[in-house]
Amino acid sequence: MSYDPNNIFAKILRGDLPCTKVFEDDHTLAFMDIMPQAKGHVLVLPKLASQSLLDAEPAMFSALFATVQKLARAVKTGMEADGIVVTQFNGAAAGQTVFHLHVHIIPRWDGVALRRHSGTMEDADVLKAHAAKIVAAL
Ligand code: AMP
């Protein structure tokens, strides 16, 4: 299977579909996950096209993980989280559902269970409110 330029995240990167953006630079884009596993669940994408980690260009990893670290810190502070989970799925068998490389940043609180992956759609106003807290902490 080759990279599909019409996958959902490619459309978001082109501006053809909306997202609740929290950060953008020359190489990366970060926005709220529409079906968050926890309040403040953010996705970080490289702008360079690849399906997953396995076919990605390593030269962009420093830019990608600089943004992952920046957002992990902002999500922890902005959402007052006790910890941060960083996950990344490669292939449908591993749980990947959108085939443009992305990294999940998921805040955790002591005693609060994670919601199901790709479970329930969150209200747009709730996503905006969480995004505002994260942006304020950047
Ligand atoms: P994965 O299963 O790792 O490929 O993750 C895809 C993630 O993208 C899931 O957590 C979905 O909730 C999320 N998602 C799917 N469509 C959108 C969208 N239009 N905007 C924001 N997040 C999305």
Backbone and ligand atoms as CSV (ligand in chain L), in Angstrom:
chain,resi,resn,atom,element,x,y,z
A,1,MET,N,N,0.856,-1.205,0.000
A,1,MET,CA,C,0.000,0.000,0.000
A,1,MET,C,C,0.888,1.250,0.000
A,2,SER,N,N,0.572,2.210,-0.856
A,2,SER,CA,C,1.360,3.443,-0.870
A,2,SER,C,C,0.583,4.560,-0.143
A,3,TYR,N,N,1.279,5.657,0.138
A,3,TYR,CA,C,0.668,6.793,0.845
A,3,TYR,C,C,-0.524,7.339,0.056
A,4,ASP,N,N,-1.654,7.481,0.726
A,4,ASP,CA,C,-2.866,8.017,0.092
A,4,ASP,C,C,-2.933,9.527,0.362
A,5,PRO,N,N,-2.733,10.367,-0.660
A,5,PRO,CA,C,-2.735,11.814,-0.431
A,5,PRO,C,C,-4.099,12.362,-0.021
A,6,ASN,N,N,-5.121,11.521,-0.036
A,6,ASN,CA,C,-6.453,11.963,0.396
A,6,ASN,C,C,-6.859,11.401,1.749
A,7,ASN,N,N,-5.861,10.929,2.540
A,7,ASN,CA,C,-6.212,10.507,3.898
A,7,ASN,C,C,-6.621,11.745,4.713
A,8,ILE,N,N,-7.347,11.512,5.806
A,8,ILE,CA,C,-7.938,12.633,6.580
A,8,ILE,C,C,-6.872,13.639,7.018
A,9,PHE,N,N,-5.721,13.148,7.465
A,9,PHE,CA,C,-4.708,14.068,7.987
A,9,PHE,C,C,-4.033,14.839,6.849
A,10,ALA,N,N,-3.900,14.231,5.670
A,10,ALA,CA,C,-3.366,14.966,4.513
A,10,ALA,C,C,-4.313,16.120,4.173
A,11,LYS,N,N,-5.618,15.857,4.268
A,11,LYS,CA,C,-6.611,16.917,3.982
A,11,LYS,C,C,-6.536,18.019,5.031
A,12,ILE,N,N,-6.338,17.649,6.290
A,12,ILE,CA,C,-6.199,18.667,7.343
A,12,ILE,C,C,-4.940,19.488,7.092
A,13,LEU,N,N,-3.837,18.822,6.746
A,13,LEU,CA,C,-2.569,19.533,6.498
A,13,LEU,C,C,-2.699,20.506,5.325
A,14,ARG,N,N,-3.496,20.146,4.323
A,14,ARG,CA,C,-3.713,21.034,3.164
A,14,ARG,C,C,-4.715,22.141,3.463
A,15,GLY,N,N,-5.418,22.018,4.597
A,15,GLY,CA,C,-6.453,22.997,4.918
A,15,GLY,C,C,-7.785,22.668,4.272
A,16,ASP,N,N,-7.921,21.461,3.713
A,16,ASP,CA,C,-9.182,21.053,3.077
A,16,ASP,C,C,-10.212,20.583,4.109
A,17,LEU,N,N,-9.737,20.190,5.298
A,17,LEU,CA,C,-10.630,19.810,6.400
A,17,LEU,C,C,-10.212,20.610,7.627
A,18,PRO,N,N,-11.167,20.954,8.497
A,18,PRO,CA,C,-10.832,21.744,9.696
A,18,PRO,C,C,-10.190,20.891,10.791
A,19,CYS,N,N,-9.513,21.575,11.712
A,19,CYS,CA,C,-9.028,20.908,12.923
A,19,CYS,C,C,-8.982,21.962,14.021
A,20,THR,N,N,-8.883,21.511,15.269
A,20,THR,CA,C,-8.711,22.428,16.396
A,20,THR,C,C,-7.213,22.502,16.663
A,21,LYS,N,N,-6.575,23.478,15.990
A,21,LYS,CA,C,-5.111,23.563,16.001
A,21,LYS,C,C,-4.586,24.098,17.326
A,22,VAL,N,N,-3.479,23.524,17.807
A,22,VAL,CA,C,-2.831,24.074,18.999
A,22,VAL,C,C,-1.421,24.581,18.699
A,23,PHE,N,N,-0.791,24.075,17.632
A,23,PHE,CA,C,0.576,24.505,17.322
A,23,PHE,C,C,0.893,24.156,15.866
A,24,GLU,N,N,1.684,25.037,15.232
A,24,GLU,CA,C,2.168,24.749,13.880
A,24,GLU,C,C,3.517,25.404,13.702
A,25,ASP,N,N,4.447,24.697,13.058
A,25,ASP,CA,C,5.690,25.326,12.601
A,25,ASP,C,C,5.962,24.829,11.185
A,26,ASP,N,N,7.166,25.069,10.669
A,26,ASP,CA,C,7.443,24.731,9.270
A,26,ASP,C,C,7.314,23.231,8.986
A,27,HIS,N,N,7.577,22.409,10.004
A,27,HIS,CA,C,7.664,20.959,9.773
A,27,HIS,C,C,6.570,20.143,10.425
A,28,THR,N,N,5.819,20.750,11.344
A,28,THR,CA,C,4.854,19.962,12.134
A,28,THR,C,C,3.542,20.720,12.361
A,29,LEU,N,N,2.502,19.955,12.657
A,29,LEU,CA,C,1.192,20.517,13.013
A,29,LEU,C,C,0.653,19.697,14.197
A,30,ALA,N,N,0.075,20.378,15.183
A,30,ALA,CA,C,-0.523,19.687,16.329
A,30,ALA,C,C,-1.959,20.172,16.498
A,31,PHE,N,N,-2.878,19.220,16.693
A,31,PHE,CA,C,-4.296,19.579,16.888
A,31,PHE,C,C,-4.957,18.579,17.829
A,32,MET,N,N,-6.166,18.954,18.273
A,32,MET,CA,C,-6.890,18.114,19.230
A,32,MET,C,C,-7.428,16.861,18.533
A,33,ASP,N,N,-7.272,15.706,19.187
A,33,ASP,CA,C,-7.886,14.473,18.681
A,33,ASP,C,C,-9.400,14.600,18.824
A,34,ILE,N,N,-10.108,14.291,17.741
A,34,ILE,CA,C,-11.556,14.492,17.713
A,34,ILE,C,C,-12.306,13.452,18.567
A,35,MET,N,N,-11.641,12.313,18.815
A,35,MET,CA,C,-12.214,11.263,19.693
A,35,MET,C,C,-11.211,10.985,20.811
A,36,PRO,N,N,-11.072,11.959,21.724
A,36,PRO,CA,C,-9.987,11.886,22.704
A,36,PRO,C,C,-10.118,10.719,23.669
A,37,GLN,N,N,-8.966,10.127,23.998
A,37,GLN,CA,C,-8.947,9.064,25.014
A,37,GLN,C,C,-8.904,9.651,26.411
A,38,ALA,N,N,-8.596,10.969,26.479
A,38,ALA,CA,C,-8.595,11.701,27.747
A,38,ALA,C,C,-8.751,13.177,27.381
A,39,LYS,N,N,-9.197,13.999,28.337
A,39,LYS,CA,C,-9.329,15.442,28.097
A,39,LYS,C,C,-7.955,16.014,27.739
A,40,GLY,N,N,-7.829,16.674,26.581
A,40,GLY,CA,C,-6.548,17.273,26.216
A,40,GLY,C,C,-5.681,16.397,25.331
A,41,HIS,N,N,-6.271,15.331,24.763
A,41,HIS,CA,C,-5.546,14.419,23.857
A,41,HIS,C,C,-5.185,15.162,22.561
A,42,VAL,N,N,-3.885,15.261,22.290
A,42,VAL,CA,C,-3.366,16.008,21.123
A,42,VAL,C,C,-2.670,15.053,20.167
A,43,LEU,N,N,-2.748,15.362,18.875
A,43,LEU,CA,C,-1.997,14.632,17.850
A,43,LEU,C,C,-0.937,15.548,17.263
A,44,VAL,N,N,0.262,15.023,17.066
A,44,VAL,CA,C,1.344,15.781,16.422
A,44,VAL,C,C,1.704,15.069,15.113
A,45,LEU,N,N,1.720,15.831,14.022
A,45,LEU,CA,C,2.008,15.265,12.702
A,45,LEU,C,C,3.208,15.957,12.075
A,46,PRO,N,N,4.066,15.201,11.402
A,46,PRO,CA,C,5.032,15.860,10.524
A,46,PRO,C,C,4.302,16.280,9.247
A,47,LYS,N,N,4.715,17.382,8.658
A,47,LYS,CA,C,4.082,17.785,7.391
A,47,LYS,C,C,4.529,16.886,6.230
A,48,LEU,N,N,5.736,16.348,6.358
A,48,LEU,CA,C,6.263,15.447,5.329
A,48,LEU,C,C,5.434,14.164,5.314
A,49,ALA,N,N,5.020,13.740,4.101
A,49,ALA,CA,C,4.127,12.591,3.992
A,49,ALA,C,C,4.836,11.270,4.239
A,50,SER,N,N,4.282,10.471,5.142
A,50,SER,CA,C,4.629,9.051,5.245
A,50,SER,C,C,3.442,8.380,5.900
A,51,GLN,N,N,3.296,7.090,5.659
A,51,GLN,CA,C,2.154,6.374,6.252
A,51,GLN,C,C,2.337,6.168,7.735
A,52,SER,N,N,3.580,5.896,8.127
A,52,SER,CA,C,3.836,5.560,9.528
A,52,SER,C,C,5.306,5.820,9.822
A,53,LEU,N,N,5.729,5.405,11.009
A,53,LEU,CA,C,7.146,5.513,11.381
A,53,LEU,C,C,8.033,4.710,10.425
A,54,LEU,N,N,7.484,3.636,9.891
A,54,LEU,CA,C,8.306,2.669,9.166
A,54,LEU,C,C,8.800,3.186,7.818
A,55,ASP,N,N,8.035,4.065,7.174
A,55,ASP,CA,C,8.464,4.596,5.874
A,55,ASP,C,C,8.820,6.086,5.976
A,56,ALA,N,N,8.996,6.591,7.190
A,56,ALA,CA,C,9.257,8.033,7.381
A,56,ALA,C,C,10.715,8.379,7.086
A,57,GLU,N,N,10.935,9.655,6.744
A,57,GLU,CA,C,12.271,10.189,6.485
A,57,GLU,C,C,12.899,10.584,7.839
A,58,PRO,N,N,13.972,9.908,8.270
A,58,PRO,CA,C,14.517,10.178,9.608
A,58,PRO,C,C,14.991,11.616,9.804
A,59,ALA,N,N,15.289,12.322,8.724
A,59,ALA,CA,C,15.786,13.694,8.862
A,59,ALA,C,C,14.773,14.607,9.562
A,60,MET,N,N,13.480,14.230,9.521
A,60,MET,CA,C,12.494,15.120,10.157
A,60,MET,C,C,12.178,14.720,11.607
A,61,PHE,N,N,12.816,13.656,12.097
A,61,PHE,CA,C,12.485,13.203,13.457
A,61,PHE,C,C,12.827,14.244,14.530
A,62,SER,N,N,13.897,14.995,14.326
A,62,SER,CA,C,14.244,15.965,15.368
A,62,SER,C,C,13.180,17.060,15.437
A,63,ALA,N,N,12.680,17.488,14.266
A,63,ALA,CA,C,11.603,18.491,14.262
A,63,ALA,C,C,10.331,17.899,14.864
A,64,LEU,N,N,10.020,16.672,14.482
A,64,LEU,CA,C,8.792,16.032,14.983
A,64,LEU,C,C,8.847,15.878,16.502
A,65,PHE,N,N,9.969,15.363,17.015
A,65,PHE,CA,C,10.016,15.111,18.458
A,65,PHE,C,C,10.270,16.368,19.286
A,66,ALA,N,N,10.812,17.412,18.650
A,66,ALA,CA,C,10.864,18.700,19.346
A,66,ALA,C,C,9.431,19.186,19.596
A,67,THR,N,N,8.563,19.017,18.595
A,67,THR,CA,C,7.158,19.424,18.770
A,67,THR,C,C,6.442,18.495,19.747
A,68,VAL,N,N,6.729,17.200,19.683
A,68,VAL,CA,C,6.118,16.262,20.638
A,68,VAL,C,C,6.487,16.672,22.069
A,69,GLN,N,N,7.756,17.008,22.305
A,69,GLN,CA,C,8.171,17.412,23.656
A,69,GLN,C,C,7.486,18.717,24.068
A,70,LYS,N,N,7.461,19.683,23.137
A,70,LYS,CA,C,6.827,20.985,23.413
A,70,LYS,C,C,5.365,20.776,23.812
A,71,LEU,N,N,4.659,19.953,23.061
A,71,LEU,CA,C,3.240,19.730,23.342
A,71,LEU,C,C,3.039,18.876,24.587
A,72,ALA,N,N,3.917,17.898,24.821
A,72,ALA,CA,C,3.789,17.076,26.032
A,72,ALA,C,C,3.899,17.969,27.267
A,73,ARG,N,N,4.835,18.913,27.229
A,73,ARG,CA,C,4.983,19.843,28.361
A,73,ARG,C,C,3.744,20.732,28.499
A,74,ALA,N,N,3.261,21.261,27.364
A,74,ALA,CA,C,2.114,22.179,27.413
A,74,ALA,C,C,0.841,21.454,27.841
A,75,VAL,N,N,0.664,20.203,27.380
A,75,VAL,CA,C,-0.519,19.429,27.775
A,75,VAL,C,C,-0.448,19.133,29.273
A,76,LYS,N,N,0.750,18.778,29.766
A,76,LYS,CA,C,0.892,18.467,31.199
A,76,LYS,C,C,0.545,19.689,32.047
A,77,THR,N,N,1.096,20.845,31.659
A,77,THR,CA,C,0.834,22.066,32.423
A,77,THR,C,C,-0.608,22.536,32.224
A,78,GLY,N,N,-1.023,22.655,30.966
A,78,GLY,CA,C,-2.331,23.241,30.655
A,78,GLY,C,C,-3.486,22.419,31.190
A,79,MET,N,N,-3.340,21.081,31.150
A,79,MET,CA,C,-4.426,20.202,31.605
A,79,MET,C,C,-4.212,19.755,33.051
A,80,GLU,N,N,-3.132,20.245,33.671
A,80,GLU,CA,C,-2.807,19.863,35.059
A,80,GLU,C,C,-2.794,18.339,35.217
A,81,ALA,N,N,-2.075,17.680,34.292
A,81,ALA,CA,C,-2.009,16.215,34.284
A,81,ALA,C,C,-0.945,15.719,35.255
A,82,ASP,N,N,-1.135,14.469,35.724
A,82,ASP,CA,C,-0.119,13.851,36.583
A,82,ASP,C,C,0.986,13.214,35.744
A,83,GLY,N,N,0.637,12.795,34.535
A,83,GLY,CA,C,1.616,12.170,33.638
A,83,GLY,C,C,1.148,12.290,32.203
A,84,ILE,N,N,2.043,11.941,31.268
A,84,ILE,CA,C,1.731,12.044,29.837
A,84,ILE,C,C,2.115,10.736,29.160
A,85,VAL,N,N,1.170,10.157,28.408
A,85,VAL,CA,C,1.468,8.987,27.583
A,85,VAL,C,C,1.706,9.464,26.155
A,86,VAL,N,N,2.774,8.964,25.532
A,86,VAL,CA,C,3.050,9.249,24.117
A,86,VAL,C,C,2.973,7.914,23.381
A,87,THR,N,N,2.046,7.825,22.408
A,87,THR,CA,C,1.894,6.568,21.656
A,87,THR,C,C,1.905,6.844,20.163
A,88,GLN,N,N,2.092,5.779,19.417
A,88,GLN,CA,C,2.223,5.911,17.967
A,88,GLN,C,C,2.021,4.521,17.381
A,89,PHE,N,N,1.052,4.366,16.450
A,89,PHE,CA,C,0.679,3.041,15.939
A,89,PHE,C,C,1.127,2.889,14.485
A,90,ASN,N,N,1.588,1.712,14.144
A,90,ASN,CA,C,2.082,1.446,12.780
A,90,ASN,C,C,1.384,0.231,12.195
A,91,GLY,N,N,0.444,0.474,11.256
A,91,GLY,CA,C,-0.301,-0.605,10.614
A,91,GLY,C,C,-1.622,-0.868,11.315
A,92,ALA,N,N,-2.602,-1.314,10.505
A,92,ALA,CA,C,-3.945,-1.562,11.033
A,92,ALA,C,C,-3.912,-2.577,12.168
A,93,ALA,N,N,-3.057,-3.581,12.059
A,93,ALA,CA,C,-2.991,-4.618,13.092
A,93,ALA,C,C,-2.506,-4.050,14.418
A,94,ALA,N,N,-1.798,-2.918,14.346
A,94,ALA,CA,C,-1.286,-2.272,15.561
A,94,ALA,C,C,-2.264,-1.228,16.091
A,95,GLY,N,N,-3.389,-1.036,15.395
A,95,GLY,CA,C,-4.387,-0.075,15.858
A,95,GLY,C,C,-4.396,1.228,15.072
A,96,GLN,N,N,-3.552,1.338,14.024
A,96,GLN,CA,C,-3.525,2.574,13.233
A,96,GLN,C,C,-4.783,2.661,12.367
A,97,THR,N,N,-5.426,3.834,12.389
A,97,THR,CA,C,-6.638,4.020,11.581
A,97,THR,C,C,-6.482,5.116,10.540
A,98,VAL,N,N,-5.524,6.031,10.738
A,98,VAL,CA,C,-5.266,7.097,9.750
A,98,VAL,C,C,-3.807,6.950,9.320
A,99,PHE,N,N,-3.613,6.845,7.991
A,99,PHE,CA,C,-2.299,6.441,7.499
A,99,PHE,C,C,-1.445,7.615,7.028
A,100,HIS,N,N,-1.309,8.597,7.934
A,100,HIS,CA,C,-0.277,9.642,7.865
A,100,HIS,C,C,0.355,9.631,9.254
A,101,LEU,N,N,1.677,9.480,9.311
A,101,LEU,CA,C,2.364,9.366,10.603
A,101,LEU,C,C,1.874,10.424,11.594
A,102,HIS,N,N,1.573,9.980,12.813
A,102,HIS,CA,C,1.168,10.914,13.869
A,102,HIS,C,C,1.516,10.328,15.225
A,103,VAL,N,N,1.706,11.226,16.192
A,103,VAL,CA,C,2.061,10.836,17.558
A,103,VAL,C,C,0.954,11.333,18.486
A,104,HIS,N,N,0.456,10.420,19.332
A,104,HIS,CA,C,-0.581,10.779,20.305
A,104,HIS,C,C,0.080,11.290,21.582
A,105,ILE,N,N,-0.435,12.399,22.106
A,105,ILE,CA,C,-0.025,12.910,23.421
A,105,ILE,C,C,-1.266,12.887,24.302
A,106,ILE,N,N,-1.246,12.015,25.315
A,106,ILE,CA,C,-2.456,11.760,26.106
A,106,ILE,C,C,-2.166,12.008,27.583
A,107,PRO,N,N,-2.834,13.023,28.160
A,107,PRO,CA,C,-2.619,13.272,29.591
A,107,PRO,C,C,-3.268,12.192,30.455
A,108,ARG,N,N,-2.641,11.907,31.607
A,108,ARG,CA,C,-3.183,10.928,32.561
A,108,ARG,C,C,-3.236,11.552,33.944
A,109,TRP,N,N,-4.235,11.181,34.694
A,109,TRP,CA,C,-4.381,11.601,36.091
A,109,TRP,C,C,-4.476,10.342,36.938
A,110,ASP,N,N,-3.917,10.405,38.125
A,110,ASP,CA,C,-3.982,9.258,39.034
A,110,ASP,C,C,-5.443,8.843,39.214
A,111,GLY,N,N,-5.723,7.568,38.992
A,111,GLY,CA,C,-7.063,7.025,39.239
A,111,GLY,C,C,-8.072,7.268,38.128
A,112,VAL,N,N,-7.679,7.933,37.016
A,112,VAL,CA,C,-8.616,8.185,35.904
A,112,VAL,C,C,-8.283,7.237,34.746
A,113,ALA,N,N,-9.265,6.409,34.363
A,113,ALA,CA,C,-9.035,5.419,33.303
A,113,ALA,C,C,-9.017,6.092,31.927
A,114,LEU,N,N,-8.273,5.499,30.994
A,114,LEU,CA,C,-8.282,5.983,29.609
A,114,LEU,C,C,-9.573,5.563,28.933
A,115,ARG,N,N,-10.084,6.436,28.041
A,115,ARG,CA,C,-11.222,6.031,27.218
A,115,ARG,C,C,-10.708,5.178,26.063
A,116,ARG,N,N,-11.639,4.521,25.367
A,116,ARG,CA,C,-11.288,3.645,24.250
A,116,ARG,C,C,-10.650,4.452,23.108
A,117,HIS,N,N,-9.698,3.840,22.404
A,117,HIS,CA,C,-9.066,4.439,21.223
A,117,HIS,C,C,-10.112,4.591,20.115
A,118,SER,N,N,-10.171,5.782,19.474
A,118,SER,CA,C,-11.155,6.065,18.425
A,118,SER,C,C,-12.565,5.720,18.903
A,119,GLY,N,N,-12.924,6.165,20.116
A,119,GLY,CA,C,-14.208,5.825,20.722
A,119,GLY,C,C,-15.307,6.818,20.409
A,120,THR,N,N,-15.464,7.836,21.264
A,120,THR,CA,C,-16.594,8.767,21.164
A,120,THR,C,C,-16.136,10.132,20.678
A,121,MET,N,N,-16.893,10.699,19.738
A,121,MET,CA,C,-16.611,12.045,19.210
A,121,MET,C,C,-16.854,13.081,20.315
A,122,GLU,N,N,-15.902,14.000,20.488
A,122,GLU,CA,C,-16.042,15.044,21.512
A,122,GLU,C,C,-16.721,16.274,20.915
A,123,ASP,N,N,-17.438,17.002,21.763
A,123,ASP,CA,C,-18.089,18.242,21.383
A,123,ASP,C,C,-17.038,19.283,20.965
A,124,ALA,N,N,-17.299,20.017,19.880
A,124,ALA,CA,C,-16.321,20.973,19.346
A,124,ALA,C,C,-15.958,22.050,20.369
A,125,ASP,N,N,-16.938,22.501,21.156
A,125,ASP,CA,C,-16.660,23.544,22.158
A,125,ASP,C,C,-15.763,23.025,23.284
A,126,VAL,N,N,-15.921,21.763,23.631
A,126,VAL,CA,C,-15.067,21.153,24.659
A,126,VAL,C,C,-13.633,21.067,24.133
A,127,LEU,N,N,-13.487,20.638,22.873
A,127,LEU,CA,C,-12.142,20.561,22.277
A,127,LEU,C,C,-11.492,21.945,22.259
A,128,LYS,N,N,-12.274,22.960,21.902
A,128,LYS,CA,C,-11.746,24.343,21.859
A,128,LYS,C,C,-11.297,24.800,23.235
A,129,ALA,N,N,-12.078,24.470,24.259
A,129,ALA,CA,C,-11.736,24.881,25.631
A,129,ALA,C,C,-10.435,24.210,26.081
A,130,HIS,N,N,-10.274,22.925,25.764
A,130,HIS,CA,C,-9.033,22.231,26.130
A,130,HIS,C,C,-7.857,22.791,25.323
A,131,ALA,N,N,-8.088,23.068,24.039
A,131,ALA,CA,C,-7.025,23.640,23.193
A,131,ALA,C,C,-6.550,24.970,23.768
A,132,ALA,N,N,-7.484,25.778,24.249
A,132,ALA,CA,C,-7.121,27.093,24.797
A,132,ALA,C,C,-6.197,26.945,26.004
A,133,LYS,N,N,-6.482,25.956,26.855
A,133,LYS,CA,C,-5.632,25.725,28.035
A,133,LYS,C,C,-4.227,25.296,27.596
A,134,ILE,N,N,-4.168,24.453,26.570
A,134,ILE,CA,C,-2.874,23.945,26.097
A,134,ILE,C,C,-2.086,25.070,25.422
A,135,VAL,N,N,-2.756,25.852,24.582
A,135,VAL,CA,C,-2.085,26.975,23.897
A,135,VAL,C,C,-1.554,27.973,24.932
A,136,ALA,N,N,-2.321,28.207,25.991
A,136,ALA,CA,C,-1.889,29.152,27.025
A,136,ALA,C,C,-0.624,28.668,27.742
A,137,ALA,N,N,-0.403,27.349,27.726
A,137,ALA,CA,C,0.760,26.770,28.410
A,137,ALA,C,C,1.976,26.599,27.494
A,138,LEU,N,N,1.814,26.921,26.208
A,138,LEU,CA,C,2.923,26.730,25.247
A,138,LEU,C,C,4.043,27.752,25.478
L,1,AMP,P1,P,-4.555,6.074,14.887
L,1,AMP,O1,O,-5.544,5.009,15.257
L,1,AMP,O2,O,-3.288,6.049,15.661
L,1,AMP,O3,O,-4.356,6.081,13.399
L,1,AMP,O4,O,-5.195,7.423,15.347
L,1,AMP,C1,C,-6.022,8.208,14.591
L,1,AMP,C2,C,-6.576,9.194,15.570
L,1,AMP,O5,O,-7.090,10.254,14.814
L,1,AMP,C3,C,-7.690,8.661,16.465
L,1,AMP,O6,O,-7.354,8.870,17.810
L,1,AMP,C4,C,-8.913,9.469,16.027
L,1,AMP,O7,O,-9.734,9.798,17.124
L,1,AMP,C5,C,-8.278,10.706,15.425
L,1,AMP,N1,N,-9.020,11.366,14.364
L,1,AMP,C6,C,-9.663,10.805,13.329
L,1,AMP,N2,N,-10.179,11.758,12.531
L,1,AMP,C7,C,-9.837,12.942,13.076
L,1,AMP,C8,C,-10.082,14.309,12.716
L,1,AMP,N3,N,-10.769,14.647,11.632
L,1,AMP,N4,N,-9.581,15.279,13.521
L,1,AMP,C9,C,-8.877,14.963,14.644
L,1,AMP,N5,N,-8.613,13.692,15.014
L,1,AMP,C10,C,-9.090,12.711,14.251
